[in-house]
Amino acid sequence: MHSTTLIAHRGASGWAPEHTETAVRLAAALGADAVEPDLVATRDGVLVVRHDNELSETTDIAHRPELADRRRTQVIDGIELTGWFVEDLTWAEVATLRTRERLPQLRPASARRDGIDRVLRFDELLHIAEECGLGVVAELKHATHHDAIGLPLGAMLADAVARTRWSAPGALVVESFEEGVLHEVRSLGVDARLVYLMDEHGTAADLVGRAEASAGRDLTRDVSTEGAPSYATQRTDEGLAALARRVDAISVAKQVLFDRSSGELRPSDLVERARAAGLGTITWTLRPENAFLEPEHRLGDHPAAWGDWQREWAMVAGLGLESVFVDHPDLWRRISG
């Protein structure tokens, strides 16, 4: 258990609004080994640290009358979204925003810090992480979408790493739900471990786009995944063997680590099969609230109440994972020693 790297998911986001300087510094104080920033880009090409490119869930932009006219609807990765998008703002405009707790009903204590912290640039986070002795696990969000609007995330990350002279050996990981951008990062000379994120269901947006393009269809109008392998297909033995030739590790939704085929909750064989293929395995995200626990580990009916997280996390800890994503780093240290 001691060898499993503890990644603070967007900082200590169980205790403070995610992706803030407060959350990052608190993560270090609570024993995290690394911090995970999600990266999106402004209109003028600045990488910023936000959960998604739609900003109303995690900032006060909806209450900024001077930016009201930026609200619009667009399709991203086949899903229609309405809101305020970071790519419609300059960094100077984003810098005026203040952060908010993304899950206020579940985490009211964290929501008390709404309006206090500002949005961070990626280069700022790199400096804070270096100061705190944290590794960085950078997730590139919606890479295909950003490429289509002239904001190549891979190139922007490579530039930010070079400008900040980030050189801690082995301390940078780059991950994405789209494999193509990972190879772009490596081709640009970034010294990083490459991790392919895999949801429980669905298909990678870049693979869908490739399949749609080969069929001569418009991805924004037809999101059929015909001809594109799903994440589940990529987790077969054959799929894992192929991935092992291209990436260093996979990072899977927590649900994928469990199997109920026997009638009770047991660990699946994914970690063993990935290890046999030569891949490390990471999981996301461990949280103590009932809303995020497996049904067998919930206590009571209130989604914000903490369930039997110790039992669930102990099961995960016994799998020999390379890393785990956790919102409350101190809780993981409590069970892992």
Secondary structure, DSSP 4 states (H G I P E B T S, - for coil): -TTSEEEEETTTTTTS-TTSHHHHHHHHHTT-SEEE-EEEE-TTS-EEE-SSSB-TTTBSGGG-GGGGGG-EEEEETTEEEEE-BGGGS-HHHHTT-BB--S-TTT-HHHHTTTTTSBPPBHHHHHHHHHHHT-EEEEEEPSHHHHHHTT--HHHHHHHHHHHHT---TT-EEEEESSHHHHHHHHHTT---EEEEEE-SSS--HHHHHHHHHHTT--TTT----TTS--HHHHTSHHHHHHHHTT-SEEEEEGGGGEE-TTSS-EE-SHHHHHHHHT-EEEEEEE--BGGGS-GGG--SS-TTSB-SHHHHHHHHHTT--SEEEES-HHHHHHHH-
